[in-house]
Every structure is written in C-alpha cells, then in structure tokens.
C-alpha cells in the first residue's frame, strides 16, 4: 500500500514537472534564436517576438524551478532505502546538475530578464544562450542518472552495495546517449509546437500578421526535422532497451511467447497482464523485429520465457511490467508523432505555396495540436518508467525495497494529497497565465529615436 | 582518502551557509515587503530589489541537498525521510514564494496582488523556520534506530531546541532582509527599512545570544567558554544592533551577513563529526564517516566542485554587480507603464536613468 501510494506520488509530481521542462528547454532555445535573429538583422519584428515568447518562457521556468525542488527532495523523502543504497552513484549526476546547470540557468535568466537595459547587446544575447545551455546541460545530468536506473553501469559491488568506479560509464551508457538525444528532440518538438500554436492563434486573429508569420515559419522549420529525428532516435532507443530491458519491449507488444520474425500490431483488444492471447488487429509482418533488433528476422523473447528466466536468476516474483501501459504508451507516442509530422509537412507545404497566413483550417489544427507533444511526452515516460518495473534499478533493486522503511502510509497519503492540491493550483494558474499572455498583442514597435536607446528591462 | 570526508562535510556546510546568507535576505524581503512598501508601487519596488537574484539564490538549497545526496547518501536519506511531512510544508512554502514573485505582477487586480502578497509573506516566514527546525534537530537529536531510520512521529520533530533555532533564523532573516532593503532602496523606502531594522534588531540580537549559549550547552562538550564561532555569532549580532541604530547601512548589512553565516556554521561545527544525533542510542549516531559515499565518488565530486564552484561564484558575483543600482518606489508608480506603452512620446534623449523603470510588468 505504502509503495503504491509512493509510486503514485512520484509519478504524479514527475509527470507534472515534465509538462514544464520540455517547454522550457524548447522555448529557451527558440527565444535565443529569435534574439539572435534580431541581433543580426536589427529587424524590430524579431525583438518584439523575443520579448513576447520570452514572457511565455519565464512563466514556465518559474514552475519548472519550484516543481524541480520537489523532484530533488523526494528521493530522500519517500525513497530513502533507494537513496542510501545508490546515492553514491545516482547522487553524483544530481549534484553535478545543480552545480553546472541550475546555477547557470537561474542566474542568467535573471540577468536576461532584468538586464535588457543594463548589459551591452552582445553580452545580453549571450545571457539567453547561457540559459539555453543551462537547460540542455540539466537534461544531460538527469538523463545520465535516469539511464543508470534503466541500465546500471560503471560500478562494482562492495559488501553487497554498488559503488561507483567509473563516472565516464554513466555518460557513455548507450541508454543515456540515445535517451538524452530523444529528450532534447522531444523538447524541441514541444517548444516548437507551443510557438506554432500561439502564432496560429495570433494569425487567425489577424493583428501583426507580418510578425507572427515569422515565428510560425520558424516553428515549422524546427518542428519537422525535430519530430523526424525524434522518431528515428526513438527507434534506436527501442533497440537498445530491447537489449538491456527485454521485458520492456516484449510488454510493449504484449508478446507473451518468443517470436522470430515478429509482427507489429496496430491495435489490439484485451491484452492486459492476465490476458495472454489478445486479439491483435492489422498485423504488420517483420515490423516488431525491425523495431526491436534492427534486423528483418530478429528474435524477440516473449514475456513468459523472460519471466521464467528472471525467476531463476533473481528468485521467485513477478517480473512482468504492466502490459497495458506498455502496449498503449508506445502506440500513443508513436501514432501522435506521425500526426505531428503530418501537420508539420502540411505547414511547410503551405509556406511553400505562400498560404500559411490565410489557411484558417491549418491554423485551427495547428492551434489544437499543441496538446499532442504533452501527450506524447507523458506516454513516452510511462513507457520508460513503468517498463522498468518491478525494478527501481534494473537487476539491482526492486521498487518495493526502495521505499523509506519507517514511513507510514498515512504520511505518504497526506503528502500525496497536499501535492495534488498544490499542483492543481499551479497548473490552473499557469494555464490561465499562458493563455492570457499568448493572446496579448505584441509589444509596440520601436520607432526612430527609440532604436538607439536600450530596450527597457523586465520587472516583476 | 579519509580527508575527503571532512572536506565534503565542509562543502555541505558551505552550501547551507551560502544559501542562508543569500536567500536569507530574500526571505527577509519577502516577510517585510508589505511593511516597507506602503502601496503597490512600494511593494513592487521591494520585490524588485531581489527580482533578478532570488532564483539563483534558491539554487543554493538545491545544491546543498544534492551535495548531501552525492557525498553523504546516508545522511540525505535519513534526514529527508525523517523530515518528510515537514519538507512537504517547506516545499509548499517555497512554491508559494516562487510563484508569488513571478505571478504577482502579471495581473493588475488588487485582490490578485494581495493574495500573492500574503502567500509571499507566509512562505517567507515558514521556509526559514522549517529549515531552522530541521537543522536544530540534527544537533539536538531524533529517535534514530540502528539501521539509521527515524522511528518517531511528526510531533517528535518539534523539539524545543529545534523550534528555537527556527525562530532565531526567522528573526535573523527578517533583520538581514531589512538591512538589505535599506541598502538597496532610496527615498521613503530607505527610511522605512531603517525603522523596521531598528525594531527587529533587539529581538534578533537577543535570540542569537540565546541560540549561541543554548547550542554551546546542549552540545555537551563540557567546556565553559564558547568556541570562537559561537562567540563570533554573538559579537556580530551585537554589532548589527549597534550599526542599525547608527544608520550605517553597508556595515549593518555586513554585520547581519556575518551573524547569519556564523549561526549556520555554529550548527555544523558543533555537529561534526556527527551529522545526525540519535536520541535512542549514541551508538546509532549518523556520522560523516558512516554515511559517506565511496572514495571514488568523493574524488570525482571534488574535481567537479573545484572546477565549477569558482565559476559559479564569479558569475553570481557579477550578477550582483550588474544589479547594484538602488531602487525607489517612484519608479513603480502606475503612470510608468503608460509611458512605456508610448515610448515615442517626445523626449528622444530622455535620461537613461529614468527610463529603465518605464517597462511595466511582464
């Protein structure tokens, strides 16, 4: 019971946190691009867009920071046995993240926001790039830590406890390399989708069309390669996970028996943990073999033989993750990615035909498409994290053994209740403010004599 | 490589101390902003004295926690799980504060701004109080069993010494915030910050003297004389009191900085080599040695810290230099935003000094 509640709490605060993180990573980069465009071209449109999207960025960073505090604390709060056992490995990248990334991100965001009129233009431009670098570094360290839980490397067992003995192994872990690339690309997709949706709304309204067409174009030009590479990298990540976490991939296809070659089902009916023979609809031959092994006739070991193998290796127990979450998590992620790709192609075709600003149907679709990356990100993390279960660290420690041993169920229930309430308030306020500021008109253009004066700073 | 363990204990103490020096005045400004600013413009001015800085300052807390996690996982695990519910409260307080800064100015409605004023003040009082209770409990001791787990209840966390440490830290932060506001503002706000500092200072000074003596007695090392750092805390608090009444803004702020730093350092100095005391059995005390990471991890983290920490200190110091200008409430009077809305209005060569304020809320 306590373990279930603690897992609900972790999932709840982490999924919420990851609504804001990819927006921050993506928008920081795109805002830096806009400001660079202004710096190079001196075109006032780019300055106005920088200020406009910078405001949206800041609203999200505030929430990313405060929900990030919860992330940093909860390993010790609810998962102290886990922290005690693996802190000397898992804690190291977290401390590096604080020193290398959080300081950079928060300090330079302050400089960027409040420093418009106090820093030389070139230096001020550097501050937004420092913010972007901070967000990208931060993702690197936390992904190194997470990848270690998926595929532990760089340690030796000393008196039954894992001890770090090779820090480079954390950063050359193939799960890290591909997982990190995927997170960055997915963040770019998310940031671009937000920018596209806001621009689409503004274009439909029809004010400052000549300005918002620029941000719409920028977001589409970023979106298409970002989503394509996300899919390619995701495919390679699947192959790597199949190697180190075969349960994860077998569960993602609800594949109970070993197959060779293996087909991929588009849909299925049934197929939970108790249903070993789901009705699979529209099977594509060889596709699962290709996805999981990169080979036309690759072999995928089924859940039942894996379960038998793990029971022998680690002792009796249930080692099969939640098959329903795996199967649908993977499909929601993949299918929505195709939808996003099609929208991006459609948008680029309209740019080529010079009809982007006038196609009301596309603008309407682009506006609503903003929810897709958030669904994809959440589905992807459910696939990754739920697929690791019942392990908290693959092969090393079971989730049920990671919880704080003397923590009462009541305490966890209270803290879960508090976080649900607080996050509901945060999410509501953030959504309302994002909508309000997305619908604001652009800051007015600067004319004549203004252009030589410093841009006014931002204030609370 | 036994020397790296005390080194990392010092690093952790350094992050906690740095956190309180920097975020200490942020907490103080948060507590006092409604008193220093009589109207909305004054409150906004008060908040903007720390506007560009608070976020970077709060990272010191994250890094303090992360440094404990990496270097002393056993300490991090026991402390954070023992204080579970108290930390939930702390997180709520910090979330309330952070959101208040960002969101207060985002809507121009009195009830909206009053709501965030209240949440900023409450969060700013609660946060240092709870951290103070936690730090005090490390030293006073908690019910910890042989496997380093806390076995007490939530109420078991509320020890008299811990509570007193919490109150002391709230008072120091309030004074530290007042001396900071006096240093960073001009005009009527500068005056009011001075008045507030004079009202708070006697209580802070008394609390710190009591804290140093209680800490000295309760650590039970049997010596009569205070150790140098406890003595420094008392002297700095007295100096702060005197300088506040002498209206020496810069020196008063320096004195409150030393006061807050020496109080935190006192806790860690008197704690070592323990990191958490067990009231169940002395043999169960958590020490720096029985909670530390392996040599290799400590070596790696030492290299990382030696490379990165100086860089961080340099750019944070630079931030303080960039935003050194004093702020007055006149800059935030309601007519300012309308001037920004029509920046072309005449005066092409308007003085730079007056312009920066003309931006309005984001």
Interface residues (C-beta under 8 A of the other chain):
Chain A: X55 X58 X59 X62 X63 X65 X66 X67 X68 X69 X70 X72 X73 X75 X76 X77 X78 X80 X81 X83 X84 X85 X86 X87 X88 X89 X90 X91 X92 X94 X95 X96 X97 X98 X99 X100 X102 X103 X104 X106 X107 X108 X109 X110 X111 X113 X114 X115 X117 X118 X119 X158 X163 X164 X165 X167 X404 X405 X406 X407 X411 X414 X415 X418 X419 X422 X426 X429 X433 X436 X437 X444 X446 X447 X448 X449 X450 X453 X454 X456 X457 X458 X459 X460
Chain B: X44 X47 X48 X51 X52 X53 X55 X56 X58 X59 X61 X62 X63 X65 X66 X67 X69 X70 X71 X72 X73 X74 X76 X77 X78 X79 X80 X81 X83 X84 X85 X87 X88 X91 X92 X94 X95 X98 X99 X101 X102 X103 X104 X105 X106 X107 X145 X147 X148 X149 X150 X151 X154 X293 X294 X296 X297 X300 X301 X304 X305 X308 X309 X312 X315 X316 X319 X322 X323 X332 X340 X341 X342 X343 X344 X348 X349 X350 X352 X355 X356 X357 X358 X359 X360 X361 X362
